[in-house]
Amino acid sequence: MRVAVLLLTVACTLPAAAAFAPSAMLPRASSILARSRPALLPAASAARHTGTVASAGRRGVLGSAAFPLVSQRVARRPTSLSMSTAAPVKVDVAEVIELPTNENNENLLKIRHSSAHVMAMAVQRLFPNAKTTIGPWIDNGFFYDFDLQGGAFEAEDLKAIKKEMQNIIKKNFPITREVVPREEARRRIEAQGEKYKLELLNSIPEGEDISIYHIGEEWWDLCAGPHVEKTRDIPGKAFDILRTSGSYWRGDEKNAALQRVYGTAWESVAQLKTYNTMQEEAKRRDHRKIGKEMDLFSVQEQAGGGLVFWHPKGGRMRNVIETFWKDLHVANRYELVYSPHIANLNLWKTSGHFDFYKDGMFDQMTVEEEQYQIKPMNCPFHVLMYKDQPRSYRQLPMRWAELGTVYRYERSGTLSGLFRVRGFTQDDAHIFCLPEQVADEITDILHLTEEVLNKFGFNNYEIMLSTRPEKSIGDDAIWDLSTKALIEALDRKGWKYSIDEGGGAFYGPKIDLKIRDAIGRKWQCSTVQCDFNLPNRFEMEYIAPDGSRQRPIMIHRAIFGSVERFFGILVENYAGEFPLWLAPEQMRLLPINDACVPYCQEVAKKMRAKGLRVEVDDSAERLQKKIRNAELAKVPVTAVVGEKEKDSDSLAMRVRFGGEAGVLPVDAVIERLLAAMDKSVSFAEAGPMPAALPASE
């Protein structure tokens, strides 16, 4: 798959005509807006102010998952507030640049791998005492870990490393592969005093080739490849050194502390520029920054890292997400279940989690001389509920879903906002079914997954089918049946997919689904897995038509993956500009004076009774400041309320990115907001706009 990135030209359309005339008699909200409205925003200013794409429809925040857009002009934040009534900016596609990936471009993979070697060579030229460890290619680039004997890289060092890399590239050294006997490799490594390379050598299984890659005659590294043929095959102006961070040898904090240097490398300068643009846009969308600005969530270090606190506004959104999830599952014949947060350690030993995932589990607690474990997964609890009574084939399939919070140990250095936490809620579901029901159940799961993801604006997927690994449990017949069922379900959907031969779990084949966000990034979210392990470990049974006892097929399924991580993806996908149905605050009423506050409170009460999320800005701020605050809070719809609006039971409506929408009766506004929520569209897209009330004379 390729990441399509569109470079945009942005032009501002003319402002919309005023929906009503200013009043000379009473302090009507419309007159205040008309007096303060600028005639026209400059194009670049309009782009910075709005940040939307007119053609993107309901998902119009810099495009959609199916139509990823990147614009440097749109990415900048406004420096001042404008009260423009201009329509959304018009976006024309000027050029399409596709960013290749390691998976579909072997040359790019080689460039990145060789860049890591060249960087290590440059570092050891500049820092002769530095010891090398590993330097792999990664998504979008490469890194290398160094032992600086207690030292650390400074910002100026990174510039020097880049310059030295360019010097090495210009020399056009050949990059050659040499296969050597194990003992010869050991002799060379020991001669250089590279203790980490010696450990890597010892980890290579007997019988495998020991290969060394040379850069000229000066530098070499123990490596399996692949690489480019010479250093000038690395485009000298299409790479960059990005940053440094701390790491540990083998990822274990008990081992030596290392310095990691990250870089990016591409096939052309144009690709590098596009990547840099995407990175700037990603920074602007950082969910940690937006989450703090919008007061959605926090991680309180006093309570411990990786534990998420949902603030009221974030809590509103989570409630909307979970309510939608629950209602849709019930409509699709799932039963909602709830399970404890801890269980006797023996349960996790029976399930195998303690043996296979012990390092990812928190320490046990002792209760009345027995050990208990805070749960890392929900699966065994659902199995116990299944086994609580005898089951007949007539009862299958059984579909049980739970928003279950689990806890997993993560090293503090790996924690990152909502993306890597220690406590999170999985949208777990388990289906217990007959072998002949697997294909239908998988198909229904894929339908449901598509419906859920589409609701949130994600309709571009990358799908991977992973098949039986070398080490697995279960007989050939059950693996064959389950794998064919997954393939049949994908074919029914008409979805294109790749096959990862041998990439399945030891207990069954699986489908993994990655979504693509508004700037083209891929996120692993949904998964569907067949499981032959837990039914065997727990001796699950159903009574077959012939009276025999048989094992059911167990299907694990998650759509969000985790609520926390999915929420972080949503924040970054929309850059905080959430669609109306999901926004934490859907509408804000802005009274122009204290006399209008009681009316606004009554209107808000009426709207809340209909399920709308409405606030009243009853602060002492001037109207201009109230409007600015609503803009900064990214409220989709606002209404300015003056004396005439109060007397006529109406609201002077303003739509974010759409400007003034006219003076409308309160009931008409409520009806339109509810219609927009029901259709998952914006206020402007909810249907024909009702007639505005006449302007005051």
N, C-alpha and C positions, 0 to 999 in steps of 0.2 A: 504494500500500500504506500502511496505517496501522500505527503502532507501538502495540500494545495494552499498557497498563500497568495492573496490578491492584494496588489498595491493599488491604492485608490487615488482618484482625483476628486476633490470635494468642492462643490459649489453651492452657494446659498440660494434658496428660492425666495421669491418675493414674499413679504409679510401678508398674512391673511387679512381680509377686510374685517373691520370691527363689526362685531355682531350687534352692537347697540351703541347709541350715541350718549355722550356725557350729559349729565343733568346739571342744570344751573340752580336748581331749587334745593335738593337735599343731598347730603353726602353719600351718594350712591357709590358702591364699590367700583362700578364700571367707569365712573368719571375719573376716579383716582388713578385707575389703571391706564386710561386713555391719556391722561396728562403726563404720565411718567414713561410712556412707551417710546423707545427709540424708533426712528423711521426704518432703519435697516442695519443688520449686523454685517460687518465684513465677513467674507467667506471663511477665512481661517478662524475668526472668532466664533462664528456660528458652529463650525465643526467642533471646536473645543467645548463650546457650551452644551451642545446636544449630545454628541457621542453616539448617535444612533444611525441606523441605515434605514431609509424609508422603505426600501423594497423587502426588508426582512420580515415584515408582518409581525405576528405576535411574538416572535423571538428576536425582535429587532434591537439587539445590543451588539453592535459590531458584527452583524451577521448571525448565522445560526450554526448548529453543529453540522448541518449538511452543506453549509456555504461559508466556510471560515474566512474571515476577513481580517486584515491587519492594515492599519493606517497610522503613520507617525503623527499626522496632524490631529486625528481624532484622539489619539492616546493622551495628548497633553491636557492637563486640567485647566479650567477657567481661572483667570487671574482676577476677574471681577464679575459681578452678577449683572446680567441683563434681563430686563423684563420684556423681552421681545415676544411678539405673537407670531413670529415666523413659523412656517410649516417646517417639518423635519428636513434636514439637509439632504440634498440630492447626491447620490453617489454613482459615479460612472466607473466601470472597470477599465483601467488603463492597460494593465499588463498582468499576466499570470506567471508566477515563478513557482515551480514545484521543488520542494526540498526533499531530496532522496533520503532513504534510511539505510542503516547497516543491513537490514534484512533483504532489501531489494537491490543493493548496489555493492558488489564485492570490492570494486575499486575504492569506494569511499571508506569501507571498512579497513582496507589495507592502508590507506592514507592516514587514518586515525591511529591505527596500531603502530605504524612507523613513526608517526609524530610523537607518540609516547616514548619510543626509543630515542629519538633525536633529542627530546626534552631531557631524558635521563643523562644522555651524553653531555648536553649543555650544562646541566647542573653539576656534574662531576668535574667538568672543566673549571667551573666557577667556584665550586666548593669541593676540593679534593678529598676531604674527610667524609663526605656524604656517602652513606651506604644505600644501595638500591634494594628494593623489595619486589613489588609487582607493578605492572603498568599496562592495564588492559584498555581496549576500546570500550566505550559506553555509548548510550544514546546521545547523539549530538556532539560527541567528542571523545575525550580520553582523560586519564589521570595517571599519576605515578606517585607512589609512596616512598618517602626517603627517611632514613634515620640520620638526623643532623647532629647526633651525639649531644642532645640536649638543647640545640639551637632552634631557631625558628626563622622562617622566611619573612622578610619585610616587603612592603609594596614596591620599593625600588628594586628589590631582587627579582621580582617577576618581570619587570621591564628588561633587566639585564639578561634574564633567561631567554626571553623572546628574541632579543637581539642576537644572542649567541646561537640560537636555533636557526635564525636566518642566515648566519654565517656558515653554519654546517650545511644547510640546504644548498647554498650557492656553490659550495665546493663540489657538489654532485658526486659524493662518495657512493660507491657501489654498496648495496645491501645484499649480503650473500648468506646462504644457509650452509651450515656444516654439521654433519652427524658425527658424533664422537663416542667412543666407549665410555661407560659410566665412570670408570676410574680416572680416565683422562679429564673428563669434566670436573670431577672432584679435585684433581690436582690443580687445575686452572683456577677454580673458585677459591680454593684454600690459599693459593699464591696471591690472590687479590684481597684476601681477608673479607670476602662477602659472605658473612655468616647466614644471612637470610636466604641467599641463593643456594647455599649448602642444604638448608632445611627443605627448600623446594625440590632440589635434586633427590633428596631422600624420599620424598613423597611420590615420585614418579614410579609407577609399578614396574617390576622386573619384566623385561621383554619388550618394553616400549622404546622407541628411538629417543636418544638424548640429542636434541638439536640445539644449535647455537646460531644466532644471527649476528653477523658482523656489520658494522658501519665502517667502511674502509678497513684500515689496519689498526685503528686507534682504539676502538670500543666494541664490545660484544656483550650479548645478554643471553641467558638461558631462556629459550622461547620456542613455542610450537608453531609460531607464525599465524596467519600469512602476513607478508609485507610487500611493499613496492620494490622495484628493482634497484632504484637509486634515489638519493635524497632529493634531487630536483623533481622527482615525480610527486613530491609534496608541494602544492602551490604555495609559494613563499608569502603571498599576500592574502591568502584565504584561510589563515589560522590565527588564533589568538590565545594568549594565556589569560585565564579568567580570574582565578582566585586561589587561595590556599586555605586549608583547614587542618585540624588535628584528626588523627586516626590512630588505630592500634594495630599492631601486627596480628594478622589472622582475625581481625575484628574483635579481639578479646581484650578488655580493659586491664586484664591482669598481665598482659604482655607489654612489650616496649611501646612507648608513645612515638608516633611517627608524624611527619609533615606531608600532607597530600597536596599536590598541585594539580588543578583542573585546567584543561584546555579544550578548545573547540577547533575543528578542522573541517574544511569543505573543499569541493572541487573547483569553486570559482569565487571571485570577490563578490559577485552578485548574491550568491547563496549566503555568504557570510553576512552581508549587509541585511539580507532578509531575516536571517536568524537573529541578528542583533536587534532588529526592529521587534521581532516577536518577543525577545527577552525583555525589552523595555515595556512592552504591553503587558507581559506577564507580571512584571513588578507593579505596574499600576493596578493590576487585578488581584494582587496578593490577598488571600482571604484573611490573613492575620491582620493586615492593615485595615481592610474594609470592615472586618468584624469589630475592630476597636472603634473605628469612626462611626459606625452605625449602632454600636452598643448591642451587638448580637450575642457574643459569647466571650469567655476569657478562660485562661489557664492560670490558676492561682498557685504560685510557687509555694506559698505558705502551706497549702494543702498537699502539694506534691506534684511533680511534673507529669504530664500526660493525662491529667484528669480534667475533663471539660465542665465548665460552669455555663449553663445556658441562661442568659439574661432574659428579661421579660420579652423583648422584641424577638430574640432568637427563639424563645420558648413558644411564641405565637406561631412562628414559621414551622417549628418542629411539630406542633400540634396539627397544623394544616397538612403537613406531609404525612404524618402518621395516620390521621383520620382518613385521608384519601387512600392510603395503603390498606388500612383495615377494611374500609367499605368495599373497595375493589376486590379484595380477597374473599370477603363474605359473598359477594355477588358471583364469584367464580367457584363457589362451593368448597371453600376452605373453612376449617374450624380454627378459631383463635384459641391458643393455649398459653398458659403462663407457668413458669417453673422457678425453683429456688435459685439463689445466687451461690450457694455452697452445697457441697455434698461430701459424703464420706470418701476418703481417698481410695477405698477399694473399688468404687464405681469407676474411677479414672484408670485404675489398673486393669479392670475388666475390659474397658473400652479400648485400651491400648494407648490412650493419650499420655499417661504417665511415662510409658516406655519410650514413645516416639517424640513427644513434645515437652519433656520435662524442663528443658532449658527455657522454654517460652512460658512457663507457668510460675506463678508466685509461690513463695514458700508455704508450707502447710501450717495449719493451726491445730492445737491440741484441745479437744473438747471431751471431758470425762474419759481421759486416757485413750481416746481414739483420735486419729488424725482426719482432719477435714480439709478440703481443697476448694478455694474460690474458683468458680467455673471459668475455664478458658473457651468452652464451647457449649452449645445447647443440645447437641445431638443425643447424648446418652439419656437425657431427661425425657425426650420424646420416646425413646426406645422403652424406657421403664413404663411410661403411660400405656404404650401399646401392649406390653406384657402384663398389664394389670388384670386382664381377663382373657379368656380364650377368644380367638378371632376365627371367623369363617370366611371362606373365599367370597361369600355373598356381600361381606362388608367392605371389600376392597374395590376400588382404591380408597384409602384414607388420606386426606390432605390436612396436615396440621401446620399452622403458621404461628410464629411468635416474634415479636420485637423484643429479643432477649439481650440484656446487657451482659457482656463477658469481660474478663480481665486477663490481660496477658503481659508478661514481663517484657519490657523493652529497655535497652540501655539508655541512659539519659541523653547520651550524645546522638542518638538516632531519632529522638522525639522531634516532631515538627508540626506545630499548629494542630489542625484537625486531621492531617493526613497520616500522622504516626502518633498514636496515643496508647495509653495503658488500659483505659476503660472505654468500651464503645458498645453500641447497640447494633446487633446484626439483625437484618430482616430475614430471619431464618424460616425455611419451610421444609418439611420432610413429607414425602409421599411414600406410602407403603402400598405396593400393588402386586398384581400377578405378572408373570413374565410376558404374557400376551398383551398386557395393558401398557407396557413401557413406552412404545412408540406414540400412542395417543397422549399419554401423560406428558411426555417431553414436548410434543407439539403444543399442547395447551400451555405449558410453562413458557414456551417461546412467544406464543400469542400474548400472554399476560406481561411478559417482560417488555415486549414492544409497546404495549399500551401504557405501561408505567413510564418508560423512558420517553416516549413521545409527549406525554403530559408535561414533562419538564424541559421539552425542547430538544431532546437528543434523538436524532433519527438517522445518524450515520454511524455504522458499526463496523468493527473489524472482528471477525469470528475465527476461533481456532478450535478444531476438534483434536483432542489428545487421546492417543490409543494406548494399548497395553504395553507397559514397560517390561524389561527383562525379569525383574523381581516383582512378582505379583501373587495374589491369592485368588482362588476361584478356578473352576475348570474351564476348558476351552469353550464349551457350549454356552455357558452363561456370559463369557466375555464377547463371544461372537454375536449372541442375541442382543446384548446391550449396545454394542458398537453399531450394529446395523440399525437399531432403533434410533440412535442419535442421528445417524446419517439420514434415515427416512424422515425424521422430524425436520431437519435442516432443508431437505429437498422439498418437503411440503411447503415450507415457508418461502422457498425460492431464494434463500440467502446464499451468497457466495461465502466460502470458507476455506481456510487452509488446514492442512493436516500436520500435526506434530507427532510423527511416528515414535511410539515409545514414551511419549510425554505425559501419559495419564498417571493418575495416582495408583499406588500399589493395590488399592481396593476397588478400582473401577475406572472406566473411561469417562471423559468429561468434555463439556463445551464451555469455553471461556469467551466472554464478550467484552470488547473494549469500545467505549464511546469516544466520540471526538467532540471537543468543545469549540467555542466560538473562534479561537485562534489556532485551531488545528492540532492541539495536543491530544494525545490518546490516554485514556484512563481505564484501567482494568476495574470493572464493577461486577457485572453479573456472571454467575457461574451455575452450571447444572452438572451434577456428578452422580453417577450410579455407584452404589456402595454394596459390596458383597462381604465386607469385613464385619461391620457391627451386627448384621443379622446372624452371622456365625458365632461371634464372640458372646452374644447375649442369647443365643439359641432361640431366636424369634421364630414363630410358627403361625401357620393358619391351617385350618382343616379344609382339605381339598374336596372336590365333588365325590371322589371315591372313598372318602373317609380317612385318607392318609394325612400325615402331617408334613407340610412343606415349608420351605423358607420363602418369605416374601422378598421382593426386590425393594430396596430402600433408595430413594432419590433425594439427595441434598440439593437445595436450591436457594440462592440469594439473588436479589435484583440490584439493590443499592450496594450490597457488600457490607457496608456499615453506614448507619445514619450520619455519623459524624463526618466521615470522609466524603460521603456523597454531598453533604451540606457544604463542605469546603469547596467541592467541585462546582456546585451551583453558584456559590458566591463569586468564584473566579470566572465562570462562564458568562454570568450576567454583569460582572463588574459591579455588583450591588444594585443594578437597575432591574429589580425583580419584576416579573409580570404581575399584573394587578391581582390575580387570584392568589398569588403566593406572598405578595409584599407584606411585611410586618405591619405597616401602616398604609392603608389603602387610600385614605383621604384625610386631609387636614382642613379644618375650618379656621379662617383668619378674620376675626372681628376687627373692624377698623377703630372701635373705641369700646370702652367698658360697658356702655349701654347695650351693645349688641351681643355681649357675652352670654346672658341668660338664653337668648334665642338660639345661639349656637349650641349651647349645652342641651337644649331640648331636641334640636335636630340630630345631634350626635346620639342622644339616647334612643331616638326613633330608629336611627340607622343601625346601632348596635343590636337592637332587638331583632333586626333582620339578619344578623350574623356578619355585619360589616365591621371592619377594623378602622375606627374613626377617632381622631383626636381633635381637641380644640386648643389653639394657641391663645391662651388668655393672659399672656405675658404683657408687660408694659412697653414692649418694644414697638417701634414705629412699623407701619405696614411694610415698608421696603425691607426692613430687617426680618420680619416674619416670613415674607416671601423668600428671602435669601435662605433662611434657616430651613424652610421646607424643601428648597432646591438641594441644599447640602445633604439633607436627610433622604433624598431620592424618593420623595412621596409622589406616587403616580398622578394623583388628582388633588387639587386644592380648590377651595372656594373662598372668595373674599366677600365678606358680609358687611353691608352698610345699612342705613336706616330704611331705604327703599326695599332692600331684600328682606329685611325683618318684617316690614309691613305687608309685603306681598307673598310671604311664605315661599321665598325663592332663594337661589344661590347664584352668584356670579362665578361661573365655572372656569377653571384653568386646567389644562391637561399638560403634563410634562412632555416636552418636545413638540407639543401641538399648539401651545399658546391659548388664547381665550376661546372658550367654547360657548359663550352666550350666557344670558340669564335664564335659568331653567327652574321650573317648579320643583320643590323638594321631592315630591312623589315621583316625578319624572327622573330625577337624578338617582333615586334609590332603585327604581325599576331598571335603569340603564346599567348601574353598577352590578346589580344581581345578574343581568343578562350577560355582562362581560365576564363575570366570574364563572357562570355556567358554561360559557363557550371557550373559556381560557383565552380571551382576547383582551385588548386594551379598551379603555372607555370609548375611544374614538371609533373602534371597530365593532362596537356592540350592535350596530344597526343604524338605520336612518336617524339622524339627530332630530329630536323633537323641536318644534317651533319655539324660538326664544321669545320671552316676554318682551313687549314693546318697551323701548327706552322711555325714561321719564321725560316729561315735557319741560 
